[in-house]
Amino acid sequence: MQKEVRYEDYFVDDADIVLVGYGVVSRVLQSAVDELRTEGVKVGMLRPITLFPFPTTRIQELAESVDKFLVVELSNGQMVDDVRLAVNGAKPVHFYGRMGGVVPSTEEIIEQVRKLEA
C-alpha cells in the first residue's frame, strides 16, 4: 500500500518563483507571497505536509513551468536536498535557512525573493 503524499499549493499556477517550506515557516512564506503578489511579483508557495513520502512528483511538475525555487527552512538545509533531487538540475534551487529556532520575518523572505528577481 502506497503512503499518501500531501502538500498545499498556493498561487503556483502562474508563478515564476516558488517558495518551498513547511511548518511555521510556511505561514511566513504565505504572507510574503500575499505581499509580493500585491506588487505584481509572480511568486507562489508549495507547502509539503508530508515529508515522507515527499511531494517529488509535484515539484517535478512545477519545475516544468517555473524559473526557480527558494527553499526556506529552520535547519541547515535537509529539505533543500530533496527539492534539488526532485528538480534534477532543471531549474535553480536556492536556499535560505535559519538555525536556533529563529523564524525568518516576512521582510527577510521578500528580500530574498527580490535578490532572485535581479
N, C-alpha and C positions, 0 to 999 in steps of 0.2 A: 504494500500500500504506500502510495506516494504521499509525502507530507505536503501540507498546504503552504504555498508561497503567498505571503501577504505584504502589501505595500499600499501607499497612498500617493497618487499623482496630484499635483497642484499646479495649474497653469503651464503644463508641459506641451500642449498641442502645437503652439507656435513659438516655443522658446528657442533662443539661440544659446543660452547658458542654462544648465540645470544644476541646481544645488542639491546635494545629497547629504542627508543627516537623519539621525533617529533620536528618540527620546526627547529630553528637554531642548536639545539643540534644534529640533525640527520646529518648535514654536518660534524660536528666534528667526529661523530661516523663512518661515511663513510670513512673519512681519516684514522682513527685508524684501521678500517678493512683492508683498502688497504695496510697500512704499515705492519700490523701483518701478512697478507696473504703472503707478500714477504718473511717473515721469516718462513713460513710454519705453522703458527698457524691457526687452523680451526675455524675461527670466522666469524659470519655473522651479519646482521642487519635487524630488522623489524622496518619500519617507519610507524606508524599509520598516515594516512592522515585525517581520520575522527576519532574523539574521542567518538562521539555518532552518530551512533552506533559504538561501539568499536570492533576491529577485534578479538573477543574472539575465534571464531572457528579456525582461522589461528594459533593463539597462542597454542590452544589445539593440533592442528596437529603437530606443531613444538615440543611440549613437548614430543611427542612420539619418537623423534629421537635425540634431543639434550641432553647434560648433564646438562646445567644450563643456566640461563638468568641473564643479568645485565641490569637493568633499570636505565637510566640516565635522570635526569630532572633538570630544572631550577625552582625547587619548593621544597616543604617539603615532597614530596612523594605521591601525589594524584594518579598518574597513576600507580604506583607500586602496589597499592591495586587491580586495575583492572587486572593487569597481574597475580598477585597471585591468584585471584579468577578464572581466566581462566585456570591456570596451575593446580589448585586444589590439591596442595601438591605433584604432580607427579615428579617435579624436583625443585631444589633450585632456588629461585628468589632473587637476590642480588640487592641492591640499592646504587646509588651514586648520591647525589643531591647537588646543589649549589643554594644558596639564593642570593637575591640582584641583579639579572641580570648579574652576573659574569659567563660568559660562560667558561666551562672547556676546557683545551687545549687537543690537540690530545695526548700529552705525558701523561697527567693525566689519560686519558681513557686507554691508553696502560698499564700504571702502574696498574690500577685496574684489567685489564684482566690478567696480569701476576700474581697478587695475587690469582686470581681464579684458575689459572692453577696449582699452587703449591699444 
